[in-house]
């Protein structure tokens, strides 16, 4: 199961979780969350120059979580350590199997052989084969762009593309060439992001089980 739910860490467990809080999530970090060390960096002329730039970061906090999407194995781990589910919004049921196990283990086996033989290329190659197959499952196709290379004399087309709501930016090159970066007008959602999420959530569960 994948579930969307609300959950919280009981107050009496906050000290227990303080070094490594459960349920990491992306959040925009407000300035009042900064530590004294971070504040010094912001005010350092060579680092922040007195200007705080907020941004979305993956953080671990003890705040209650709302509409948190989670793999059931990670949820089992969090509940084992005392977190409480306060509301279930939705659930997705699926069939699961270790369908990539043979591929992953074969690459691990070949990487060990390459390492034993001092084959640095083989070591990196078989590591990349495993990492790449995971990365493709997490690929956000909404961020894909198309790039048009135009000559400087095609200024009418450049202006037309620049006025499009799909326009992202441009880059000029020597020789009078301009690269126009555009979002795609249609997107095919053909990447199994749910597989990547399952891998990440199960790995989180393993890390928390190791820590606690």
N, C-alpha and C positions, 0 to 999 in steps of 0.2 A: 504493500500500500504506500501511496504518497498522500500525505494529509496536509490540509491547511487548517491551522488552529491557533488558539491563544494559549500561552503557557507562562508560568512565572516560577521564580525560585523563591521559596519561603524565606522570610527575613532571617529566621534562626540559622539558615544555611549560608548566608552571605559571607561570613568570615571563612567558611570552609571552601567556598568557590572563589575567593578573592584573587588567588594567584593565577587561575586559569578558568574563567567563567565559561559556562556552557552556552550553547545557542549563538554562535557568531552570526553577525548580519551586517549588511552594508548600511551605513548611515551617513548623513551629512553632519560633520562634526562642528557644533557651535563653539564659538570662541571661549565661552565660560567653562568648557571641558578641558582646556589646556592646563597642563602641569606647569609648575614654576620653571622647569627646564625648557618646555616648549615656549613659554612666554619670553624667556631670555633669547631664544632663537628668533622669535618674531621681531623683537626689538633690536637684534643685532644688525648693524648697517650692512654687513656683508652677506647676511642670510635673508631675513624678512624685511629689513629696512622699515620696521614699524608698521607694516601692512599685513593683516591676517587674511589669507585667501582660503575660504572654506571650501571643502571638497568632500566627495563621498569616499569613505574608507570602509574596509572590512574590520569591524571592531567586536570585542567581546565585552558585554556589559551585564549588569545584574538587573537591568530594567525589565519589566514585563514585556513579553513579545506579543504582537498583534498580527494576525494573518500570516503566521510563520509557516512556510512550506517545508516539509521535512519527510525524509524516508523513514519508514516504520522502524528500521533497525537502530537508527540514530535516536528516535523517540524512545525506544525501549531502554537505551543506555541512559538518556537524560532522566527518565522516570525512575530508573534503578537508583540513581544518585539523589533523588528527592524532589525533582521538579514536578510541578503540578499542572495538568491540563485544565484550563478554565472554560474553554469553549472549542467545539469542533465545527468548522465552517463547511468543509467538504472533504471528500476522500476519493482517490482514484485507485481502482483495483487493477492489477496486472499479473500476468504470468511471468515468473522469473526462472532463469537458468544460467549456469556459468558458461554462456555461449562463446566467450572470448578466451576461456581458460587455456585451451590447447595452444592458441596463437601466442598468448602472453608467455606461457611457460617455455615454449619452443624458443622464443627470442631470448629469454633469460638463460636458457641452456647454451645457446650459441654465443651469447655474450661472455659467459664464463669460460668457454673454450677460447674465445678470442683473447680474453684477458690472460689466460694461462700461456698463450702463445706469444704474448707481447704485441698483439695486433691492435694498436690504438684506434685505427679506423673502424675495425670490426666492433670494438667496445662501444664506440659512439654510435655506430650505425644501428646496432640492435637495441640500444637504449632509445634512440630516436624513433624506431619503429613502434615501440610501445607508447612512447609519449605522444607521437603524432596521431595515433588512432584515438587516443583520449581527446586530444585537442580538437580533432574534427567533430567529435560528438558535442563539444561545447561551443562550436562556431556560431557566432551571432550573424546570420545572413542579413539582418536588417542594417548592419553597418557596411555591407558591401557597397562599393562605388563603381561607377564607370568613369573612365578618363578619356577626354577627347583632346587630341593634339592638333592645335590650329596654328596657322601662320599669322604673323602680325597683321597682314593685309586683310585677313578675314574678320575685321573688327566688328562688322554688323552681327555676325554669328556669335562672336565673343560676348557682345552686349546682350544679345537675346538670351544666351545661356545664363549669363550672370544675373539676369532679371527673373529667372525661373525660381520657384519655391524649392526646387530640388538642388539648387546651387549650393556647394559647400565651400569652395575656395579655388584658388588658382596658383600656379607656379610658372614663372618665366625662365626660359633656358636661352643659352647663347644660340645665335642663328635665327632669332626672331620667332621662336616657337613658344607657345603658351599652352600649358596643360590645364584643362578645365576639369575640376573634380565635381561630379554630380552624384547625388543619391539615385538609386534605381527607382523607376516609377512603379514597378511590380516586383514583388519578392515571393519566392517559393520557399516555404518553411519545410525544408527537407533534411534537417539535421536532428538526430535523436537526442536533444538536450536533456531529456529525462534520464537517459543512460549516464550522461556525464554527472548529473546531479546525484544519482544513486552512488556512483563511484566516490564522489566528494563526501557525501554524507556518511557512507560506510567507513571511509578513511578517518573522518572526524570521530566517529564512534570508537575506532581502534585507538586513536590518540588519547581520548578521554579515559578509556578503560586502562590504558597504560599509565596515565598520570595519577588517576585516583585508585 
